[in-house]
Amino acid sequence: MATLVHRPVEKFVQAGEYKTHYWEAGEGESVLLLHPACPGANGGTEFRHSIEPLSEHFRVLAPDLIGFGKTDSPTRMLKHPAYVEHIVEFIKAVDAAPVHLVANCRGGLVAISVAGEHPELVRRLVLIGNAGGGIPPEYEEKALKPYSEFVPTRDNLKTSLERCYFDPDHVSDEAFEQLLEASERQYGAYSKLGGYPMDVPNLKPLLAEMTVPTLFVCGREDKVLTFEQAIKGYAMTPGARLYAIANCGLHPQLEHPDEFNHVVTEFLTGRMV
C-alpha cells in the first residue's frame, strides 16, 4: 500500500500580538515543531526532513518563533516568557491542544516552559539538543555570544554551521541560501532594537517537576550543548527517556533524519520500548 504524502502548506495566523508564519501538513494528533535560535533558523528549514514524514501519522505544525523566518519581528527587547506566551497563543490560535512538542535547542527551552507551566496543553515532549533546562547564570553571556554578536555574512554563517553540525555537508546549497537570507532579516531587526532580545533562563526546576512524558534526543558529538548536559537534564526529569545518535551535532533531525523521525514517531505513539 502506497504511503500517503501530505505536502506542507504555508500559512499565517495571529498569535497574540505577532502575525505568525508556519507550515502545516497531515491530520490527527497535533505535533508542534519548534526550531532553534541559530542564525537564520525557521520552522520550515530546520525541520525540512521531518515535516512530511511525521505528517504521515500526525497533524504537523512548524511555526517561526518571534523574529525568525516570516513571523513578525520584535519591536522591543524580549525575554524568555514572551516567546513562551507567543507559542501558547499559537497553540490556541490553530486549535492544536493538546499537542506534542518536538523542539530543538532554544525551541526546547520554550517547550519546557510550555509543558511545565501549561501541562494541560501538552501530550508529550521531545527535547532535541537541549541544555538540560538552561545554563548557570555566570555562563550566559559566553553562551549567547555566538548569537548576539553574529553578523550575517557567508563566512560567518559557514562558521556557525561548522560549530553546530558534526558534518556541515548536510546543509545543501539551497538551505544555506535560505539561512543566509533569513539571518539578514533577523539581525537587521535586532540592530534596530540595539541588542539581542533573548536570555537563557534556568528551567531545571520545571524539568525536576515535569509531569509530561519526555524524551531527550541528542547528538553524541554536539559541541554547542554537550552530551553531558543532556544527561543532566535527563537525570533530573521524572520518567524521562534518552536517545543518543552517534556522528551527530546539535541538529539530529537534519543530520540523521530517518533515524530521528522513526524514534520520535515511536515515542509519540507510545510504541517506544
N, C-alpha and C positions, 0 to 999 in steps of 0.2 A: 504494500500500500504506500502510495507516494506521501511524503511529508508535506503538510500544508504550510506554506511560507507566507508570513504576514509582513508585507512591506511597510516600513515605518512611514508615518505621516507627520509632517511638520505642522505644529500648532502654536498658538499663543493663548494665554489666559491671564486674567488679572488676579494676582495673588497678593493680597494686602495692597501696599502702595506701588508694587512693581509689576509692570507688564512682563510676563514670564514666557520665555521661549522653551518649547520642549518637543521631543519626538515621542510618538505613541505607536504601538503595534500590538496585535494579538488581543485575546479576550480571556476572561477567567479571573482568578485572584490577581490583584494588582501587585506589581513589583516596581519599586521606585529605585532607579539607579542614580546615585549621587557622585559626581565627579570630584577629583582633587582640585587644589588651588594652584597647580603648576601653571607657568605662563602659557596663555592661550587655551587652557583647558575648557571643555564644554561637554555637555552630555552626549551629543552625537559622536564626537571624535573619540572621547575616552572610552566609550562603550560600543565602538563601531563593530566589534566582532561578537557582541553579546546580545544586542537588541533583537535581531531576527531569530537567533537560536532559542533564546529564552521565550520569545513570543509564540513558539510552538506549544508552550504549556501555560503561559500567563498573559495577562494584560500588562505590557511593559511601558513604563513612562520614564523618560530620560530628560529632566529639566536642566537648564543652565542656572547656576546659582547667581545671586545678585552680582552684577558687574562682569559676568562671564558670558561668552558666546553672544547671543542676541537678546538676553534679558537686560532690562533697564540697569544703567549704571547707578551706583550710589551718589547721592548729592551731598552727603556729609560723612564724616568719619564714623565707621560702624565697628561694633564688637560682636563677639560670637552670638549673643542672644538674638540679634537682628536676623542672622542667617537661619537660626532655628525657627523663629517666628515665620519667616518667609516660607520655609518648607512646610510647616504646619498649615499655613494658609493655602499653599499649593495643593496639599493633600485634600483639603476640604473643597477647594475650587473645582477639582477634577473628579470629586466623589470617589476617592480611592480607598478610603478607610474601611476596614483595617487593611494595612498594606505591609508587604515585605520590604524591608530596606536593605539594599545592597550598595555599599558605599566605600569609596577609595580615599584614603589619606584624609584631607580636610573634610571631604564629604562624610567620612567616617565619624569625625568629631560632631558634625551636625546630627548624624544619625543616632549617635549615643545619647545626645540630649533629647532628641525627639522620642526615642524609645524609653528613656529613663523618666522623662517628665510627663509623657503622654502615652503610657503603655496601652491604653485603650485604642490607640490609633494604629498599633503595630502588631503584626503576626510574628514575624521572625526577623532577625538582624544578622547580616553578613558584613563583617568589617575587613576590608582589604588594605593591606599595607598601612596599618594604623599604629599610632604611637602609644598604644596601651592607655588611652584616655588622656593623653597630654604629656607635657614635659615639665621638669622643675622650673619655676619662675626665673631662676638665675640663668637658664639656658635659652630663654625665649628669644632674646634679641639675636643670638647667634643662629638659632634655628630659622628665624624669619628672614635673615639677611639675604640668602639667595633669591628670595621672592620680593622682598621690599626694595632691594637695590637693583633689581633686574631692569635692563634696558633692552627693548625689543629689536635686536639685530640678528642676522643669520648666525653669526658666530656665537653670540650669547645663547641663542636657543639651542644650538648644537651642544654647547657645554652643559646646559641644563638637562638635555635629554641623555647625555652620556652619564650624568650623575644619577638619573632616575631609572635607567634601563640596564639590565645585565648585558643585553645585546641591542644597541641602538639601531641596528639594521632592521629591527621590527617596525620602525617608523618609515612608512613609504614616503616618496617624494610628495604625493598628494596630501598626506596627513601633515607633513612638515609645513607645507604652504598654508594649510588651514590653521595650524597652530600659530604660525608667524602672523598671519592676518588678524587672528583673534587677539593675540597678545598686544598688537599695536593699538587696537581699540581699547583693550582692558587697561593698559598702562597709560594711555592718553587720558582716560577718565581719572586715573589715580593722580596724575600730575596736576589736574585741575583742583583736586582735593588738597594737594600739598602733603600727602602722606599715604601710607599703606593701611587700608581700612579693615585690618584683621588682627586678631590676637590669638594666642594659644591658651585655651582655658584648661584648668585641671578638672578632668571629668572622672578621675579614679573613684570618687565616692559614688557616682552613678553606676559605674561598672560593678562595684562591690555589692550593690543592691539591685542589680538588673534582674527583672522578672521575665523578660522576653527571651526566648531561646536564641542563643548567639553562637555564630561560627566565625572564627578568625581564619582568614586565608592570607598567607604571607609568602613573599619570595625569600628564599634562604639567603640570597646574596644581596638583599636590599641594603643600600648604602645610606639611604635617607632616613628611614625608620627601621632600625635593625631587627633582625630575628629575635634578639634578646628582649627588645622592647615589647614585641608581640607576645612573647611567652609570659612576660609580667602581666600584661593585660588579660591574657587568657587565664592565668593562675588566679586572678582576683575576681573573675566573673563566674557567678554560680552556674553550674551545669554547662559551661561553655565547651565547645569543640574547637580543635585547632587542626588546620591542614596547611602543610608547608610544601612549596613547589621549588625544586632544585633548578639551578641555572636561571634564576629569576630575580628581578629587582622590585621596584615599587609598584609595578602595574601587572600583576598576574593575568588580568583579563585581556591584556594586549600581547604579552609575551608567550602565554600558553593558553589561548582562548578555548580550545576544545576541552582540555582538562578542567579549566576553570568553570566553564558552562555546565559540564557534567556534574561537578562537585556541588555547585550552587543549586542546580535543579534537584539533586538527590536530597540536599538539606531542606530546601523549601517545601518539598513534597513529603517530608518526613520519612524518606526511604534510606537515609544515611545510616549505615550500620557501624 
